[in-house]
Amino acid sequence: MCSSECAELSYVSSLDQKSCLPCSLRNDTREVGASEYDEDSMMCTCRNPPKGLPTGNRIVSWKLVEIHDEATGLPIRNDCVRCPAGSAVITRNLYDDDREFFLSAGMRFVADPYSCSFCPDPHMYFDTDYNCVCIEGYLLTGEVSVGQQSCIEHLPSVSGSYSKIRFRDPVPAGRKSIDALDLTIDSVIFSHYYLKSASECEYYKGTSQGLQSCQALSNLCVINMCDEEAAACKELEIISQKRAGSSSSTLPWLYYQEAADNVNDDRSIGMRISLHPERNRTHKLSFKLVKYTLNGTFAGIEDLSNQLEYCSETKNILNEPIWLSFGNGYKNEYKCTINDLLETEMFFYDMFIVDESLESCNDASSISGFQCLYPVPILIRNLVEDRAFPNFNVHPLDEYNDKYVRRFFLVDNQSGKTQSGVELIRYAKRIALQTMIRSEESNKIYPPKLIIEYATILNVNRSPTDKVADLLTFVAEYTMDTSTFWATIQILSGFVIAFGLFIFGIRINNWLSRRRASTHHSRDAGSTSSLYFIVHSFAVAIHTLVVLGTPFAFIVCLYWFIFFKAQSEVFLMLPSNSIFYDAGNNYFLFELSCQVLFWCQTVYIAYIIIDQCRNSIIFLDWERPTRENCSVSMWRTVLVANEFNRMQSKRIISVEFSLLLVGFFMIGLNQYDNAAPQPNFDDSIHLEYNVALRFANSALIWALSWLVQVVWKTLIYERYITEPPALKFVDICTACNISVFILSDKNVCYYLHGKSPYLIADCSMNDLVEQMSKESKGTTIDRGLDGCKGCQIFDFFMTSAFNRQLSKIYSYAKPKHSKLTSSGEEQAGRISLAKTEMSAFLKSFITSCNDYIVREPLHSERILGLTPADIVTQSEQQKCILQPDVGKWFHNYNYASSTFLGIEMDLFLHDILTYNFADILFNDPSASIFATYAVHKIREFFRQWFGEINLSEKSMVDGRFIYT
């Protein structure tokens, strides 16, 4: 019925709102009392005492009770019943002005005349001021701002400075950091929980509440990074000593007492591992998380899935993570905001792995009863011991003194609370779950270990909640002990270094012998202590490093790529890629080596381009004036110069085709996933790829593209369709009746004998075709140089006299120390005269046959590239030596080393190293392809540009007639 209708009769509505009831008319002061009608509230009231001053006595109050007719069961009136001792009826007049509840001992009470309210602790009672107080002999503890207060009978052994918590950034042993965080605050959370949990745990009475308090005390110790000097950890140690020898375990297992090596080498897990589903084998690991709340309440057991990615988008995905499949490595980096951290519920976890080797593990009750669960050791890098951080390792060698624990948390958004609000948040910034196979039985594992590094955010209450707190990382990796492997690599590296020193010595000796053979060369750098010697030695050293280091690195990576990706049984796992180590990471040296190799090869390519662009190219025109023309046409020389100019930056392989093939495999066919740290070639979604597998994978595709092009060009295209560029250039020189001298900076000269067997080169097309037809029939003279039939390409070792004459002519054309600037016309005259003098000198040299000898190189000279001994120890009467060059790999010739054709392998290595360098930098095949192509075009541009300038200057052909 409506309350207003009942009020007209001074009645109140029944609780079920179906009838009007009178208040009691009796006046009994015993347990059952009379209620009276209150016209202001239009309700029955028991006239409970008002709020007074505290007296230390329990307040006496009554609650309303509907009395029902025994026969009909219908309500007939409201009577008052006395509340149990210590309890009270809460009425609205107890509310503060700004609240809709009454607060006492941290508990909110809502007005209800029909119920008796009790204080939050059984050892509390309502005083006459309606506030909860502890009974005599008990102490009130707890913070009203945090939660319900409680009463303790005894103070714990450690009861001083318990509310203080120290936040510190870990610092490696033996180091100091000025910027490292070191802040101590008064935490209301510790002030609230510590005394209760410590007291009830220390004076354990066999109740479940006592066990919960021990869990809470352990949680407080974990928040303190297990610092034995913290109050909670000190108290735990005291309790542990008191209960030493007790048959029953009432304290949580928090610390590992064993040394780190014993924990890591434990062989208690008996299950056998496989990479695929097999009978009596495990191919998917199963982990369990035992959860506790901050106050020690057991929150259940759950399967581990994505909980460790607590702030990632994957945390709510129900699908089984791919990293639970054995061998599948995983890495996820994600951002987290302050608001995300504040909203994350705080739990404490004990982690276990399910050992499926036990038959009882097939029973769900056995798993929940912990019979099949093996504890996972936790390595907290922020752990404090003796005011130091023993777990904050910077190198694997530092792990000998690691301290393992059993419990961890992901986000601590509670302990940083002070009276002014949340000031700090501590969170797991980097988490790594590492599983290692055994050395002697690769199908069994050591206990997995969880490694956590925490970070701290300051001034949370003054920061915007949508601000990105940090970049968080979760890694799951499967690895093995690689100490034997690295020992083998060190031995092999020693052999490679020794071989490299041998090669370096030979190359420097050859270069020095050539320099000594012509000390009067126009560009001689002087003695071996000169700057040029130092620069050249450095270039040779880094090139030797690249030539030997790149294949060595590729072979090492290929070993891991083949044996890891193709294994069907558990044989090996990849070296650990620890996110916590920099220089101590197994891949640090490899990544550093890749960068060093790239920059070394880049410097060497730049050196070679500069060296090539300093070569002297001389065109010797054999054409004679005719009766009709008293002068010889220049266009044949211009033609040869332009052909040589185009050949300077020409490559054997097409970089564009190589990059297209790499893109087709990497992006189109998803072969980039081959670098995923999983022991198969299945397509999967991965957030991280192994750097060694990436190098092997990409280098294989690059090698495939190179092999395809080389086979096509050498076996098909340049054999049946056209000629190799180096040989075609010689044919053009012969058709133009022009020989070419190429003088390199290392005093190595190449001579291309282009003297035509035809009567005349300045002729019509018909005449040229007719002369070529006669040559094919053998009715003309041989193309080769006199004394060497059929040989047109020579390695030319010059005498000092020959060098002096060339230097004299060049210095006349462009004097270096002229005090007055010559006019353009005068300079042109000098160049013309020098060109005529150069032509006359070289023609006389070649035709006389008295100043040089032609002989085949010795085997030692051919294999090691040695300078002929008689050139090194030459006298004034010594002759120049011409050694026929019959070509080498890929239809190439030595003279091509003055162009990109001769350094194809170096350019190919540079392409691979550029792609790998960009791949490490961007972790994206598209960006790596673009970067490689950009470097290729830059390299090509500078070689063409400077080469064209040099060609014009050294050949004395006007640059306006030279074009690409």
Secondary structure as the mmCIF struct_conf table of DSSP 4:
data_model
#
loop_
_struct_conf.conf_type_id
_struct_conf.id
_struct_conf.beg_label_comp_id
_struct_conf.beg_label_asym_id
_struct_conf.beg_label_seq_id
_struct_conf.end_label_comp_id
_struct_conf.end_label_asym_id
_struct_conf.end_label_seq_id
HELX_RH_AL_P HELX_RH_AL_P1 SER A 3 ALA A 7
TURN_TY1_P TURN_TY1_P1 GLU A 8 SER A 10
STRN STRN1 VAL A 12 SER A 13
TURN_TY1_P TURN_TY1_P2 LEU A 15 ASP A 16
BEND BEND1 GLN A 17 SER A 19
STRN STRN2 CYS A 20 LEU A 21
HELX_LH_PP_P HELX_LH_PP_P1 PRO A 22 PRO A 22
STRN STRN3 CYS A 23 CYS A 23
HELX_LH_PP_P HELX_LH_PP_P2 SER A 24 SER A 24
BEND BEND2 ARG A 30 GLU A 31
STRN STRN4 VAL A 32 ALA A 34
STRN STRN5 GLU A 36 ASP A 38
TURN_TY1_P TURN_TY1_P3 GLU A 39 MET A 42
STRN STRN6 MET A 43 THR A 45
HELX_LH_PP_P HELX_LH_PP_P3 ASN A 48 LYS A 51
BEND BEND3 GLY A 56 ASN A 57
STRN STRN7 ARG A 58 ARG A 58
STRN STRN8 TRP A 62 HIS A 68
TURN_TY1_P TURN_TY1_P4 GLU A 70 THR A 72
STRN STRN9 PRO A 75 ARG A 82
HELX_LH_PP_P HELX_LH_PP_P4 CYS A 83 PRO A 84
TURN_TY1_P TURN_TY1_P5 ALA A 85 GLY A 86
STRN STRN10 ALA A 88 ALA A 88
HELX_RH_3T_P HELX_RH_3T_P1 ARG A 92 LEU A 94
BEND BEND4 TYR A 95 TYR A 95
TURN_TY1_P TURN_TY1_P6 ASP A 97 ASP A 98
BEND BEND5 GLU A 100 PHE A 101
STRN STRN11 PHE A 102 SER A 104
TURN_TY1_P TURN_TY1_P7 ALA A 105 GLY A 106
STRN STRN12 MET A 107 PHE A 109
TURN_TY1_P TURN_TY1_P8 PRO A 113 TYR A 114
BEND BEND6 SER A 115 SER A 115
STRN STRN13 SER A 117 SER A 117
BEND BEND7 PRO A 120 ASP A 121
TURN_TY1_P TURN_TY1_P9 PRO A 122 HIS A 123
STRN STRN14 MET A 124 PHE A 126
STRN STRN15 ASP A 127 ASP A 127
TURN_TY1_P TURN_TY1_P10 THR A 128 ASP A 129
BEND BEND8 TYR A 130 TYR A 130
STRN STRN16 CYS A 132 CYS A 134
HELX_LH_PP_P HELX_LH_PP_P5 ILE A 135 ILE A 135
TURN_TY1_P TURN_TY1_P11 GLU A 136 GLY A 137
STRN STRN17 LEU A 139 THR A 141
BEND BEND9 GLY A 142 GLY A 142
TURN_TY1_P TURN_TY1_P12 VAL A 144 VAL A 146
BEND BEND10 GLY A 147 GLY A 147
STRN STRN18 SER A 150 ILE A 152
BEND BEND11 GLU A 153 HIS A 154
BEND BEND12 SER A 157 SER A 157
BEND BEND13 GLY A 160 SER A 161
TURN_TY1_P TURN_TY1_P13 TYR A 162 SER A 163
STRN STRN19 LYS A 164 ARG A 168
TURN_TY1_P TURN_TY1_P14 ALA A 173 GLY A 174
TURN_TY1_P TURN_TY1_P15 ILE A 178 ASP A 179
BEND BEND14 ALA A 180 ALA A 180
STRN STRN20 ASP A 182 ASP A 186
HELX_RH_AL_P HELX_RH_AL_P2 VAL A 188 GLU A 202
TURN_TY1_P TURN_TY1_P16 TYR A 203 TYR A 203
BEND BEND15 GLY A 206 THR A 207
HELX_RH_AL_P HELX_RH_AL_P3 SER A 208 ILE A 223
TURN_TY1_P TURN_TY1_P17 ASN A 224 CYS A 226
TURN_TY1_P TURN_TY1_P18 GLU A 228 GLU A 229
BEND BEND16 ALA A 230 ALA A 230
HELX_RH_AL_P HELX_RH_AL_P4 ALA A 231 LYS A 242
TURN_TY1_P TURN_TY1_P19 ARG A 243 GLY A 245
BEND BEND17 SER A 247 SER A 248
BEND BEND18 LEU A 251 LEU A 251
STRN STRN21 TYR A 255 TYR A 255
BEND BEND19 GLU A 258 GLU A 258
HELX_RH_AL_P HELX_RH_AL_P5 ALA A 260 ASN A 264
TURN_TY1_P TURN_TY1_P20 ASP A 265 ASP A 265
STRN STRN22 ILE A 273 ILE A 273
BEND BEND20 LEU A 275 HIS A 276
TURN_TY1_P TURN_TY1_P21 ARG A 279 ASN A 280
STRN STRN23 THR A 282 THR A 282
BEND BEND21 HIS A 283 HIS A 283
STRN STRN24 LYS A 284 LYS A 284
STRN STRN25 PHE A 287 TYR A 292
TURN_TY1_P TURN_TY1_P22 LEU A 294 ASN A 295
STRN STRN26 PHE A 298 ASP A 303
BEND BEND22 SER A 305 ASN A 306
TURN_TY1_P TURN_TY1_P23 GLN A 307 LEU A 308
BEND BEND23 GLU A 309 GLU A 309
TURN_TY1_P TURN_TY1_P24 TYR A 310 CYS A 311
BEND BEND24 SER A 312 SER A 312
HELX_RH_3T_P HELX_RH_3T_P2 GLU A 313 ASN A 316
BEND BEND25 ASN A 319 ASN A 319
HELX_LH_PP_P HELX_LH_PP_P6 GLU A 320 PRO A 321
HELX_RH_3T_P HELX_RH_3T_P3 ILE A 322 LEU A 324
STRN STRN27 SER A 325 SER A 325
TURN_TY1_P TURN_TY1_P25 PHE A 326 GLY A 327
STRN STRN28 TYR A 330 THR A 337
HELX_RH_AL_P HELX_RH_AL_P6 ILE A 338 GLU A 343
BEND BEND26 THR A 344 THR A 344
HELX_LH_PP_P HELX_LH_PP_P7 GLU A 345 MET A 346
STRN STRN29 PHE A 348 VAL A 354
TURN_TY1_P TURN_TY1_P26 GLU A 356 SER A 357
BEND BEND27 LEU A 358 LEU A 358
HELX_RH_3T_P HELX_RH_3T_P4 GLU A 359 ASN A 362
BEND BEND28 ASP A 363 ASP A 363
HELX_RH_AL_P HELX_RH_AL_P7 ALA A 364 SER A 368
TURN_TY1_P TURN_TY1_P27 GLY A 369 PHE A 370
BEND BEND29 GLN A 371 CYS A 372
STRN STRN30 LEU A 373 PRO A 375
HELX_LH_PP_P HELX_LH_PP_P8 VAL A 376 PRO A 377
STRN STRN31 ILE A 378 ILE A 380
TURN_TY1_P TURN_TY1_P28 ARG A 381 ASN A 382
STRN STRN32 GLU A 385 GLU A 385
TURN_TY1_P TURN_TY1_P29 ASP A 386 ARG A 387
STRN STRN33 ALA A 388 ALA A 388
TURN_TY1_P TURN_TY1_P30 PRO A 390 ASN A 391
BEND BEND30 VAL A 394 HIS A 395
HELX_RH_3T_P HELX_RH_3T_P5 PRO A 396 ASN A 401
STRN STRN34 VAL A 405 VAL A 405
BEND BEND31 ARG A 406 ARG A 406
STRN STRN35 ARG A 407 PHE A 409
BEND BEND32 LEU A 410 LEU A 410
STRN STRN36 VAL A 411 ASP A 412
BEND BEND33 GLN A 414 GLN A 414
TURN_TY1_P TURN_TY1_P31 SER A 415 GLY A 416
STRN STRN37 LYS A 417 THR A 418
TURN_TY1_P TURN_TY1_P32 GLN A 419 SER A 420
STRN STRN38 GLY A 421 VAL A 422
STRN STRN39 ILE A 425 MET A 436
STRN STRN40 ILE A 437 ILE A 437
BEND BEND34 SER A 439 GLU A 440
TURN_TY1_P TURN_TY1_P33 SER A 442 ASN A 443
BEND BEND35 LYS A 444 LYS A 444
STRN STRN41 ILE A 445 ILE A 445
HELX_LH_PP_P HELX_LH_PP_P9 TYR A 446 PRO A 448
STRN STRN42 LYS A 449 ILE A 457
HELX_RH_3T_P HELX_RH_3T_P6 VAL A 460 ARG A 462
BEND BEND36 SER A 463 SER A 463
TURN_TY1_P TURN_TY1_P34 THR A 465 ASP A 466
BEND BEND37 LYS A 467 LYS A 467
STRN STRN43 VAL A 468 THR A 479
HELX_RH_AL_P HELX_RH_AL_P8 SER A 483 ALA A 517
TURN_TY1_P TURN_TY1_P35 SER A 518 HIS A 520
TURN_TY1_P TURN_TY1_P36 SER A 522 ARG A 523
BEND BEND38 SER A 527 SER A 527
TURN_TY1_P TURN_TY1_P37 THR A 528 SER A 529
BEND BEND39 SER A 530 SER A 530
HELX_RH_AL_P HELX_RH_AL_P9 LEU A 531 LYS A 565
BEND BEND40 ALA A 566 ALA A 566
BEND BEND41 SER A 568 GLU A 569
HELX_LH_PP_P HELX_LH_PP_P10 LEU A 574 SER A 576
TURN_TY1_P TURN_TY1_P38 ILE A 579 PHE A 580
BEND BEND42 ASP A 582 ASP A 582
TURN_TY1_P TURN_TY1_P39 ALA A 583 GLY A 584
BEND BEND43 ASN A 585 ASN A 585
TURN_TY1_P TURN_TY1_P40 ASN A 586 TYR A 587
HELX_RH_AL_P HELX_RH_AL_P10 PHE A 588 GLN A 612
TURN_TY1_P TURN_TY1_P41 CYS A 613 ARG A 614
STRN STRN44 SER A 616 ASP A 621
BEND BEND44 ARG A 627 GLU A 628
BEND BEND45 CYS A 630 SER A 631
BEND BEND46 MET A 634 MET A 634
HELX_RH_AL_P HELX_RH_AL_P11 TRP A 635 MET A 647
TURN_TY1_P TURN_TY1_P42 GLN A 648 SER A 649
BEND BEND47 ILE A 652 ILE A 653
HELX_RH_AL_P HELX_RH_AL_P12 VAL A 655 GLY A 663
HELX_RH_PI_P HELX_RH_PI_P1 PHE A 664 GLY A 668
BEND BEND48 LEU A 669 LEU A 669
HELX_RH_3T_P HELX_RH_3T_P7 GLN A 671 ALA A 675
BEND BEND49 ALA A 676 ASN A 680
BEND BEND50 LEU A 687 LEU A 687
HELX_RH_AL_P HELX_RH_AL_P13 VAL A 691 VAL A 711
HELX_RH_PI_P HELX_RH_PI_P2 TRP A 712 ILE A 721
HELX_RH_AL_P HELX_RH_AL_P14 PRO A 725 CYS A 736
TURN_TY1_P TURN_TY1_P43 ASN A 737 ASN A 737
STRN STRN45 ILE A 738 LEU A 743
TURN_TY1_P TURN_TY1_P44 ASP A 745 LYS A 746
BEND BEND51 ASN A 747 ASN A 747
STRN STRN46 CYS A 749 LEU A 752
BEND BEND52 PRO A 757 LEU A 759
BEND BEND53 ALA A 761 ASP A 762
HELX_RH_AL_P HELX_RH_AL_P15 MET A 765 LYS A 777
TURN_TY1_P TURN_TY1_P45 GLY A 778 GLY A 778
BEND BEND54 THR A 780 THR A 780
BEND BEND55 ARG A 783 GLY A 784
HELX_LH_PP_P HELX_LH_PP_P11 LEU A 785 LEU A 785
TURN_TY1_P TURN_TY1_P46 ASP A 786 GLY A 787
BEND BEND56 CYS A 788 CYS A 788
TURN_TY1_P TURN_TY1_P47 LYS A 789 GLY A 790
STRN STRN47 ILE A 793 PHE A 797
HELX_LH_PP_P HELX_LH_PP_P12 MET A 798 THR A 799
HELX_RH_AL_P HELX_RH_AL_P16 SER A 800 ALA A 813
BEND BEND57 LYS A 814 LYS A 814
TURN_TY1_P TURN_TY1_P48 LYS A 816 HIS A 817
BEND BEND58 LYS A 819 LEU A 820
HELX_LH_PP_P HELX_LH_PP_P13 THR A 821 SER A 823
HELX_RH_AL_P HELX_RH_AL_P17 GLY A 824 SER A 848
BEND BEND59 ASN A 850 ASP A 851
STRN STRN48 TYR A 852 VAL A 854
HELX_LH_PP_P HELX_LH_PP_P14 GLU A 856 LEU A 858
HELX_RH_AL_P HELX_RH_AL_P18 HIS A 859 LEU A 864
HELX_LH_PP_P HELX_LH_PP_P15 LEU A 866 PRO A 868
HELX_RH_AL_P HELX_RH_AL_P19 ALA A 869 VAL A 872
TURN_TY1_P TURN_TY1_P49 THR A 873 THR A 873
TURN_TY1_P TURN_TY1_P50 GLU A 876 GLN A 877
HELX_LH_PP_P HELX_LH_PP_P16 GLN A 878 LYS A 879
STRN STRN49 CYS A 880 PRO A 884
HELX_RH_3T_P HELX_RH_3T_P8 TRP A 889 HIS A 891
HELX_RH_3T_P HELX_RH_3T_P9 ASN A 894 SER A 898
BEND BEND60 THR A 899 THR A 899
HELX_RH_3T_P HELX_RH_3T_P10 PHE A 900 ILE A 903
HELX_RH_AL_P HELX_RH_AL_P20 GLU A 904 PHE A 922
HELX_RH_AL_P HELX_RH_AL_P21 PRO A 925 SER A 955
TURN_TY1_P TURN_TY1_P51 MET A 956 MET A 956
HELX_RH_3T_P HELX_RH_3T_P11 GLY A 959 PHE A 961
#
